[in-house]
Amino acid sequence: MKLVSRFAVLMLALLAGGLTQAAPEGGVVNRIAATVNGRPITSSEVRARLAPYFRELMMLYPRQGPRFNSELVAAKKSVLNDLIERELVLSDFETKGFVIKEDQVEDEINRRILMQFKGDRSQFLNSLRQSGMNYTEYRDSVKKEITVSAMRGMRYERGIPPTPDEIEEEYKATSSEYRDIMKDKISYSKIFIPAIDRENPMLTPEDQYNLATKLRSDIEKGRISFSAAARQYSRDAHAEDGGVWPTMRRDDLAVEFANVVFAAEPGQLVGPLLDPAGFTIVKIRSKKLAAAPELASPEVKQKVDDAVRRKKSERRYRQWVDRLRDKAVIRTFI
């Protein structure tokens, strides 16, 4: 009974306004999540950082359950640890008078809005409201992150410059990280099962989810082909085509959906995923990732240079942070 109730609440949230309406912890009370030498970290900061992970987990695990809970707890722990580390570094450097330019902060916020919300500022602001954080607080949080990164570079990444061989080796290992991922393309087939079937309104969202789950199982076991299942059960514009969708660019897809399907391999089944109006099962047909930029590009070469320096300094940086942690008074409340 408890499972059904939780599922019904989730469906109501979905039908009322989509995934962005669900907050990781419910409500928007801005409590203190932790303190570092008396410096507060608020629960809204944790929620705002956790929101992208939460939305993706909700898509992957509509019923929530043990795996959802374990992955959410792990993500929450990682987020809180990052925020604690940020405050440790800021506390040590707060008297150094380091200044971050305001346009740097705006550029980073705009980059995040593009990556997490496809450039939709209203959706970004709505997500902030759901977390209990206002724009000024969010901006201050981003400014702190940039400050920490810059201060780390000043203290630990000004050593011996990388050799050409080190830069080449790093580029070969990480070149995909410098791609314009928004140009990635994917082809897939999809079965869409609406949360509310207008042809049979007696069916509940849980009935529809169970149908989607059974369809995936039947497809995997060869009891029905994907195309036949799509023609019989899917309720979208491509059902009659066996669920085959045209090739899509990453930036044409919802962020959470894109993250999930691009992480899968051709031939793999994904889902049932929570969709803004129901549930989807996806079969990946092919992927074409955008090419990595050439190392000759000054911008790319600088990023690779920075990455090598950062890796070289990681051990010393971690030792320093551990010393700060040992001397600090840290209290956590979540």
N, C-alpha and C positions, 0 to 999 in steps of 0.2 A: 504493500500500500504506500509505503514511504517513497519507493522508486517511482511509482506512477505519479504521485503528487509532485515530486521534483521535476519529472519530465513535463507534466502539464504546465508548471510554472515557466519552464524554459520555452515551451511552445508559445505561451502567451506573450512573453518578452519578444520572441522572434516575430510573431505576427503583428505586434504593436509597433515595432520600429526597427527590427533587424538586429544583427549581432552587436552593433556598437551600443545598443541600449543596455546591455548586460554588463554590470560592474564586477570585477573580480571578487570583491569582498562584500558587495551589497551595501547600499546606502552611501552617503558621502561625508560621514563624520570624520573630521581631520584630526585624528589622535596622533600622539607621539609614538613612532615605531621604534626608535632607538635614540640614544644620546651618545656622543663621542666627546669626552672632556667637556660635557655640558652643552655641546652644540647639538641641536635637535635635528632629527630626520623624521619627517612627517609621514603618516600612512598614505597621504595623497601622493607624495613623491614615489612611494613604493608602488601604488596602484597605477600611476601614470607610466612608470617604467615597465610594469608587468602587463599592461593592457595588450600590446601586440601578441605576446605569448598566450595570453588568456583567450583572445579571439581565435587564434589558430587551434588551440586545444579544444575549444568549444565546437569548432567545425569538425575536428577529427573524432571527438568522443561525445556525441550528443547526449548519451546517457550518463556522462561523467564516469563514475566507477573508479576502481582502484588505480588503474593506469593513469587516468586523468588526474586523480588526486596526487599520485606520486610525482608526476611530471610538473604539476603546478607547484607543489611544495619545493621541489628542486629549483625551479625557476625563481620562486620567491626568495629562497635562501641565497641564490646567486645575486639577485638584484640587491638585496639588503647588504650583502657583503661588499658589493661594489660601492654602494652609497657610504658605508662605514669607511672603506678605504679612502674614498674621496675626502671625507671629513678629516681623516688622519693627516693626509697630505696638506690640506688647506690649513689645518691647525698649526702645522709645523712651519708653513710659509706665510702665515697671515701678516707678519710684520715686514715682509720683504718688499711690499709696495708694488707688486707686479700688476700691470694694467692690461686688460683685454679690450680691444677695440669693439665698439658696439656693433659695427657692421659684420664682424666675425660671428657674433652671436646670432644675428638675423640670418646670415647665410647658412649657419648650421641648422637653425630651426626650419628654414625653408627646405633644406635638404631632407630633413626628417619628414616633413609634411609630404614631400614628393614620394619618398620611399614607402611610408607607412599608410598614406591616405591618398595616393595618386594625385597629389597637389590640391586636394579638396580641403580648403582652410576651414570651411564650416563644419565638416566632419571631424577635423582635428579639434576644433574648439568644443564640439559636442562631447568628444571623448574626454577632454580635460574636465568638463563639467561633471561627467560621470565619475571621474576619479576623485572629485572634490578639490581639484587644484585650479586656480585661476591663471590667466596668461602671465601675469607678472611673476607669480611664484614659479611657473614653468620656465620662464625666461631666466630667472635667477639660477635655477637648477642647471640649465644648459650652460650658463656662463661659468658656473663652478666646474663643470666637467671640462670645458675648454681650458680653463685656468690650470687645472691639475695636469692636463696633457702637456700644456706649454711648459709648466714648471718642471715636469719630469724630463722633458727634452733639454731644458737648460742645465739640469743637474747631472743627468746620466747619459745623454746621447750626444755629447760633444767630444767624444774620444777620437781614436784613430779612425780616419775615414775608411770606408769599405774599399776593398780592392776591386778591380774590374771583374775578376773571376767570381768574387762573392756576390756582386751585383747580378752577374749573369746567372749564377746558380739560383739566387733568390727569385729572379724573374721567371725562370723555367718552372720553379715550384709553385709560384703564386700568380702567374700571369692572368689566370681566369678571374682573379679578384678585381682586376682593373677594367673588366669589360663594362660596356653600357648594357646592363642586364635588361633594361626596358625594351631593348631590341630583340631579346630572345623570342623565338617562335615555337609554338607547340601545336600538334594536331592530336585530337582525341575524339572518342565517342562518349556520349553521355546519356544516362537514363535519369530523368527527373520525376520524382514521386512527390506530388504536392502534399503539404501538411494537412490541408483541407481539400478533399476531392469533391468538386462541385457536382460531379455526376453521381456521387454516393455520399451525401452529407452525414450519414450515420457513422461513417468511419472516423475514428479519432486520429489525432496526430500519432499516437503510439501505434495504432493499427498500421498506419502508413509507414512508420519507421520499421515495424516488424516485416512488412512486405518488402521494403528495400533490402533489409538484412537477408531475407530468404532468397531474393533474387540474386544477390551477390553469391550466396552459397550455391545456388543452382547453376549459375554460370561457371563457377570454379570447378564444380563436379561434372560439368559437361551435360547437365540435364536440359539445358536450353542455351542457345547461342546468344551472345550479347545483342546482335542485331535483331533477333526474333524477340528478345525480352523488351528491347526498346520500342519496337513496333507495337507490341501488345500492351505494355504498361506505362511507357513514358508519356509525359504530358507537356511536351514543349514543341517548338516549331520544327525540330529535326527528327521527331519520332518516326515519321514515315520513311526517312532515309536510313533507318537502322541506328539512329542516334549519332550519326556522323556529323560533326561540326566542321566548319571551314577552319583553316589554319588561323591561329590567333597570336597576336603579339602579347607579351607579358603585360604591357601597359594597357591592354584592352580588358584585362581581367581584374576582378577584385583582388586586393593584395593578399589576403589570407588564402584564397583559392589558388592564386598563382604560386604562392610559396609551397603549397602542398603538391600540386600537380607537377611542377618543375622538379621537385625532389624525387619523383617517381621515374622509373625506367620504362622504355617502350615495351608494350605487352603487359604491363602491370595493371592490376585492378586497384582502384582507390575508392574507399567509401564503405558504407553510406556516409556522406559528409552533410553537415548541417548547412542548408542553403537559405538565403533570405526568405524563401517561401516554402521550404520543404526539405527534401533530401535528394542527394545526387550520388550516382555511382559512375565512376569515370574509368575508361580504359585508354591508356596512353598509346597513341599510334606512332608518333615520332616527335623528336625535339631537334631544334636547330638553334644552338647558342650563338650569340653575337661573338664576333672575333675579338680577341684581345688586342689592344693597341700595341704598336711597336715600342720596343725599349728605347728606340732613338728619340721618342717624344720626350722633351725636357720635363714635362709634368710627370710622366710615368717614371722616368729615371729618378726624379726626386723622391717619389713615393717609395720606390724600391730601395733607394739609398736610406730613407728614413726607417724602413722596415728592418733592414740589416742592422742598423745602429740600435734599434729598439731591441732586437733579439740579443745582440751582444751585451746590452746593458741590463737585460731582464733579471739575471741572477742577482746582481748588485742592488737593483731596484727592489726586488722582493725581500732581500735581507734588510734593507732600510725600512720598508713598510712593516716587516715583522718586528723590528725593534720599536717602531712607533706604537704598534699594537700592544707590545708587552708593557710599555710605559703608560699607556692610555687607560682611562676609566671608561669602559664601554658597557652600556646597559641596553638590552633589547626587550621590547614589550610585546612583540607579535611572534 
